[in-house]
Amino acid sequence: MDTLELAAAGGAPLPEVVDQVAVARLYGEPLFRLPHDLYIPPDALEIFLEAFEGPLDLLLYLIRRQNFNILDIPLASVTRQYLDYVEQIRRHNLELAGEYLLMAAMLIEIKSRMLLPPRKSADGGEPEDPRAELVRRLVEYEQIKLAAAKLDQLPLIGRDFLRAQVHVEQSLQPRWPEVHAEDLRQAWREILQRARLTQHHTITREQLSVREHMSIVLRRLQGRRFVEFHDLFDTTRGTPVLVVTFIAMLELSREHLVEVTQAEAFAPIYVRLAYTPS
């Protein structure tokens, strides 16, 4: 069967170069004509020219597209166009249309309030425009949307540019990190804090002899007529030495080797030898 016979039979003629006339590829194989039983879902051919992120986005689009003054919105025209769009999405996605229907109800309510005679305020001032709250929300939404668009235009790593990664061989000489004065102060404070938690001391026992200090007192009294009581104590050697010196003086007084005298109450106390050394 030649090419003409294939065409008469209703089949597409096979070309000499297959890849240039194939209408599609199915699992890698060229397809030269569409099958008769091909089913295409209706939703697959729908094209949405505008995509909105919510009721405010749609409402702002309708206002800006027709160059309406956002502070003086013609609610009748805008509401009509808004309901036309809601009707289109309601046919396909009722759950999505619910959010838009709420805004539609608000627009209708505002329009009805504008048709009624305005009520005077309690203080006698001008009544508030029913569109004031809606205008405020639209202005805030537009400002946020413009700010988000400016942020999206900023270069983003991974989307607009990639971080360069260059491998640099380290030199043989080690490079130590730079240390600042504040780092040294912080390290010193941590050392002091740890030292306070681990403080310890060693207790040593000092061998002190009463007889030895008795000899020291006698040597200091020799050749002197009187010595004041407090001059016999060495305050630089600590409390244990003072205690032993005092005990040694009491022993000397008990053995009548020294005399302790005082002229009157609260007068200075003097110490002297009770004997004359040969």
C-alpha positions in Angstrom: 0.0 0.0 0.0 1.5 3.3 -1.1 1.1 6.8 0.4 -2.0 7.6 -1.6 -3.8 4.4 -0.5 -3.0 5.3 3.1 -4.5 8.7 2.7 -7.7 7.3 1.0 -8.1 4.8 3.8 -8.2 7.8 6.3 -4.8 7.2 7.8 -2.0 9.8 7.9 0.9 9.1 5.5 4.1 8.0 7.0 6.8 10.6 6.4 10.3 9.8 5.5 11.7 11.7 8.5 9.7 10.6 11.5 10.9 13.2 14.0 9.8 16.2 11.9 6.1 15.3 11.4 5.3 13.6 14.7 2.4 15.5 16.5 3.5 14.1 19.9 5.5 11.5 21.6 4.0 8.8 23.9 6.4 7.0 26.2 9.2 8.1 23.8 7.5 6.8 20.7 6.4 9.2 18.0 2.7 9.7 17.5 1.7 10.7 14.0 -2.1 11.3 14.5 -4.4 11.8 17.4 -6.5 8.8 18.5 -10.2 9.0 17.9 -11.1 8.1 21.5 -8.9 10.8 23.0 -10.8 12.4 26.0 -9.7 15.9 27.1 -11.4 17.1 30.4 -13.1 20.5 30.0 -11.1 21.9 33.0 -7.8 21.2 31.1 -8.5 23.8 28.5 -9.5 26.6 30.9 -7.2 29.6 31.0 -7.3 32.2 33.8 -5.9 35.5 32.6 -5.9 37.0 36.1 -5.1 35.4 39.4 -6.1 37.1 42.6 -4.9 36.4 46.1 -8.2 37.2 47.8 -11.3 39.5 47.7 -9.3 42.7 48.5 -6.9 41.9 45.6 -9.8 41.4 43.2 -11.5 44.6 44.4 -8.3 46.6 44.1 -7.7 45.3 40.6 -11.2 46.4 39.4 -10.7 49.9 40.9 -7.2 50.4 39.4 -8.1 48.9 36.0 -10.7 51.6 35.5 -8.8 54.4 37.1 -11.4 55.0 39.8 -10.6 57.2 42.7 -10.1 54.9 45.7 -11.5 57.6 48.0 -14.7 57.8 46.0 -15.5 54.3 44.7 -18.5 54.0 42.4 -19.9 51.0 44.3 -22.7 50.1 41.7 -20.2 49.6 38.9 -17.6 47.9 41.0 -20.1 45.6 42.7 -21.5 44.5 39.4 -18.2 43.6 38.0 -17.2 41.9 41.2 -20.3 39.7 41.2 -19.7 38.7 37.6 -16.2 37.3 38.6 -17.6 35.6 41.7 -20.2 33.9 39.6 -17.5 32.5 37.3 -15.5 31.0 40.2 -18.6 29.8 42.0 -19.4 27.4 39.1 -16.0 25.7 39.5 -14.9 26.1 43.1 -17.7 26.8 45.6 -15.3 26.6 48.5 -13.1 29.3 47.1 -16.1 31.4 46.1 -17.3 31.6 49.8 -14.6 34.0 50.7 -15.4 36.3 47.8 -19.2 36.1 48.5 -18.5 37.6 52.0 -16.9 40.6 50.4 -19.8 40.8 47.9 -22.3 41.0 50.8 -20.2 43.7 52.4 -20.3 45.8 49.1 -24.1 45.4 48.9 -24.5 46.4 52.5 -22.4 49.6 51.9 -24.3 50.4 48.8 -27.6 50.1 50.7 -26.4 52.3 53.5 -25.5 54.9 50.9 -29.0 54.9 49.5 -30.6 55.5 52.9 -30.7 59.0 54.4 -27.5 59.5 56.5 -27.9 59.4 60.3 -26.5 62.3 62.2 -23.9 61.5 64.8 -24.5 61.9 68.5 -22.4 65.0 68.7 -24.1 66.6 65.7 -21.1 66.3 63.4 -21.0 65.0 59.8 -22.0 61.3 59.4 -19.2 59.0 58.5 -19.0 57.7 54.9 -20.1 54.1 54.8 -17.2 53.4 52.4 -14.5 54.7 54.9 -13.7 51.4 56.5 -13.5 49.6 53.1 -11.2 52.4 51.7 -8.9 52.1 54.8 -8.6 48.3 54.2 -7.9 48.8 50.5 -5.2 51.4 51.1 -3.5 49.3 53.7 -3.6 46.2 51.5 -2.2 48.2 48.5 0.7 49.5 50.6 1.5 46.0 51.8 1.3 44.6 48.3 3.6 47.3 46.8 6.1 46.7 49.7 6.0 43.0 49.0 6.6 43.6 45.3 9.7 45.8 46.1 11.0 43.1 48.4 10.5 40.5 45.6 12.6 42.6 43.2 15.6 42.5 45.5 18.3 40.0 44.5 17.7 36.6 46.2 20.4 34.0 46.6 19.5 30.8 44.9 17.1 32.6 42.5 19.0 35.6 41.1 22.5 34.6 41.9 24.6 31.9 43.5 27.1 32.1 46.2 30.6 31.6 44.8 32.6 28.8 46.3 36.3 28.9 45.7 38.7 26.4 47.2 41.8 28.1 48.4 44.7 26.0 49.6 45.9 26.8 53.1 49.5 27.9 53.5 51.9 25.9 55.5 52.2 28.6 58.2 49.2 28.4 60.5 47.0 31.5 60.7 45.7 32.1 64.2 42.4 33.8 64.7 42.4 37.5 65.8 41.7 38.0 69.4 40.3 41.3 70.6 40.7 43.0 74.0 37.1 42.2 74.9 37.6 38.5 74.3 40.6 38.5 76.7 38.6 40.3 79.4 35.7 37.8 79.0 38.2 34.9 79.2 39.8 36.4 82.4 36.3 36.9 84.0 35.5 33.2 83.3 38.8 32.1 84.9 38.1 34.2 88.0 34.6 32.7 88.3 35.9 29.1 88.1 38.6 30.0 90.6 36.0 31.1 93.1 34.1 27.8 92.7 37.3 25.7 93.3 39.0 27.7 96.1 40.8 25.6 98.7 43.4 26.2 101.4 45.9 24.0 103.3 45.9 24.0 107.1 49.3 23.5 108.6 50.2 23.0 112.2 52.9 25.2 113.6 54.9 23.8 116.5 55.1 26.5 119.2 56.9 25.9 122.5 55.8 27.8 125.7 59.3 27.3 127.2 60.9 28.8 124.2 58.8 31.9 124.4 59.4 32.1 128.1 63.1 32.4 127.2 62.3 35.0 124.6 60.4 37.2 127.1 63.3 36.9 129.7 65.8 37.9 127.1 63.8 41.0 126.1 63.5 42.0 129.8 67.2 41.7 130.6 68.9 45.0 131.0 65.7 46.9 131.1 64.0 48.3 134.1 60.4 48.1 132.9 58.8 47.1 129.7 55.2 47.8 128.7 53.0 44.8 128.5 52.0 45.2 124.9 55.6 45.7 123.8 56.4 42.1 124.6 54.0 40.8 121.9 55.1 40.4 118.2 51.9 41.2 116.3 53.4 40.4 113.0 53.5 36.6 113.5 49.8 36.0 114.0 47.4 35.0 116.7 49.0 31.6 117.6 52.3 33.3 118.6 50.4 35.9 120.6 48.6 33.3 122.6 51.7 31.3 123.3 53.5 34.5 124.4 50.7 35.3 126.8 50.8 31.8 128.3 54.6 32.1 128.6 54.2 35.4 130.5 51.7 33.8 132.8 54.0 30.9 133.5 56.9 33.3 134.3 54.6 35.2 136.7 53.5 32.0 138.4 57.1 30.9 138.9 57.9 34.4 140.2 60.4 35.1 137.5 58.7 38.3 136.3 56.5 40.9 138.0 53.5 42.6 136.5 52.6 46.0 138.0 50.1 48.7 137.4 50.0 52.1 139.2 46.2 52.5 139.2 43.1 51.3 137.4 43.3 51.6 133.6 46.9 52.7 133.8 49.6 51.1 131.6 50.7 47.6 132.7 54.5 47.1 133.1 56.5 44.0 133.3 60.0 43.6 134.8 62.3 40.8 136.0 61.6 39.6 139.5 65.3 38.9 140.0 68.6 40.5 139.2 70.6 38.4 136.7 74.1 37.7 137.8 
